[in-house]
């Protein structure tokens, strides 16, 4: 009985490891195939308010920061600045137009969201987008919810 249980666990473990190490994404696209991600940057917090959106096509299996770079190459409204931390990845400091923080009280930052309202638990250096994802970078105050 224990042997059968052990084989069942081993089967599930090797199946999961194979899924995690496979070059295909959840949508079945291989790393050499291209995917399209809808990318929005939105600032409703500070002046000037803005919202820009574009479809970005790039190779599957790359972290989202590569899609951000492609968007910045295609449209200056998506240009950004970041700081790289060796153990954490990139921290996005500025995105889009210059923001006037006058009158904004509290800690503000770019929240990383998969539409419609899923705040992603990883950063732009780690998240691997899927074909058809809609990713939103939303300028928010710490403690505020996603604005839809």
N, C-alpha and C positions, 0 to 999 in steps of 0.2 A: 504494500500500500504506500509506504513512504517513497519507494523507488518510483512508482507511477507519479506521485505528486512532484518529486524532484524532476522527472522528465518533462512534465507539463510546465513547470516554472522555467526550466532550461529552454524549452521551445519558445515561450513568450519572450524571454530575455534575448535570445538570439534574433528573433523576429524584430524586436524593438531596436536592437543595435543595428541591424541591417537597414531599417528605415532611417535611423539617424545618420548613418554613414553613406547612404545612397546619394549619388550625384543628382538625383531627381528631386524636385520640390514637391510639395503636396499637390500641385496642379498637374504634375507629371511632366513638367518642362525640365529638360536637362540643362546643365550649367552652360552649354554652348548655345542654347536657344535664347531668344530675346523675350522679355515680358514687358508689359506696359503697366505703369503705376500712375494713378492720378495723384498729384501733389499740390497741396494748398498751403499757403502761408497766410495767416490771418492775425491782424492786430486791431482789436476793438477796445483796447485798454488805454492807449496813449495816443496823442496827436502826433502826426497825422494818422488817422485810421486808414487801414488798407487791407485788401484781400486780393491775392493773386493765385491763379490756378493754371496748371498745365499738365498734359500727359507726358510722361517721361518713359522712353523705351530704352532698355539696356539689357545686358546679359543677366540671366537668371542666376541665383545663388550668391549674388553680391550683397554686401551690407548696404543699408539705405544711404549711408554717406556718399556712396558712388552715384546714386540717383540724384542726390542733392548737387553734386559736382556737375553732372550732366545738365541739370536744370539751370544752374548758374552759367554754364557755357552757352546755353540756348537763349537765356533771357536775363538781363542785368537785374531785374526786380527780384531774382532768386539768389543773388550773390550773398555770401555769408562770410563771417569770420568765426574762427573756433580756436580752442586751445586743446592740444593733445596731452592726455595724461596716460603714462605708460600702462598702468594696470586697469584703467577705466575706459579709455578711448577718447573720442572727441566730445568736448563740451561746446555747444553752440552759444556764442556770445551775442552776435548780431546777425540779423536775417532781414533781407528786404531793405526798405527805406530806413533812413535814420529816424529814431524815435525820440521825441521830447518827453523825458520822464517827469517834467514839472507837473506837480499835482498828483503824481502816482505815489501813494504811500504804501510802503511794504516791499517785500521781496518779489520781484517779477522775474519771469523766466519763460523760455519757449517750451511749452508742453507738447510731448510727442504722442499723437493720437492716431489710432486706426479708426476711420469713420464707421459708424456715426459717432461713437462716444467712448471707445475703449482706450483708456490711457495705457500706453505700452509700458511694461515693467522693465524694459531694456532700453538702451540708447541707440543712437543712429549708427554707431560702429558695430553693433551686435545684431540688430534686427534685420532679418533677411525677408524682403517683401515677396509676396506672391503675385502672380499675374492677376490684374484687376483690383488690387488693393487701392484704397483711397487713404493716403496718409496726410494728416493735417499737423502743421506746426502752428500752435495757437499761443499767442502772447498773453499770459495770465499772471495774476497775483497768487502767491503761495496760499493754499487753502481754498482757492476758488475751484468750482466745478468746470467741466468742459462746456463751452458755449456752442450750441448747435445752430 
